């Protein structure tokens, strides 16, 4: 009888342990990758403390061999037919998109995130990553026709729209005060975040998207 009770107790403990593992795994699975916009407050080796745009202090670890890219100032003159760009914009009643930021990819990044998707920079905003087919002057600004696999978008770029370009970056640029954008930060079991890639504004620039 005593032996049966011990076996029963072990079975219950095993079941409880398995349930805990499953619950923890499920909770982690429900934590989605984060997009982070913010300012670096502290650097400790591979660990960054970032004050998010929303005012939260976030602990982010750079993965081994994490890629650092910089954003540098650019202009509309750098956006030409054939350029591969990303446009954060607001939908217009006529179906066009009104840009509030443009970023120009490096040739080696061509095809990155290609397409048209919802964006989180502003309520109801969108992101189009595509190649520039045509660019002509319009009444409200430069009008771009962007083509991507499966579709195209007409984008109006008003005067004064922030335009930046990607450039190779370096970890030395990740210092307190630098403005950063992380497209994908993965939640870890200890509550911290980890990323394999980070974008930093060079010379005090704030990534506009």
Number of C-alpha atoms within 10 A of each C-alpha: 6 7 8 9 10 11 12 12 12 12 12 12 12 12 12 12 12 12 12 12 12 12 12 13 12 11 11 14 11 10 11 11 16 15 14 20 23 24 25 21 18 16 16 9 8 13 16 22 19 25 21 19 11 9 10 11 15 18 16 23 22 19 14 9 8 15 16 19 21 23 28 21 16 16 15 16 6 12 19 15 14 13 19 25 26 27 25 25 26 21 14 11 7 7 10 16 24 23 23 22 20 26 25 25 22 15 10 7 12 16 16 14 13 18 20 20 12 15 16 12 16 13 9 11 18 20 24 26 25 28 25 21 17 15 17 10 11 12 8 11 17 15 20 23 18 26 22 18 11 7 10 17 19 17 25 26 25 17 11 11 16 20 23 27 20 21 17 12 18 13 13 7 18 24 16 14 15 19 26 27 23 17 15 17 21 16 19 14 10 6 10 14 21 21 20 17 17 21 24 31 24 20 13 13 16 21 24 18 21
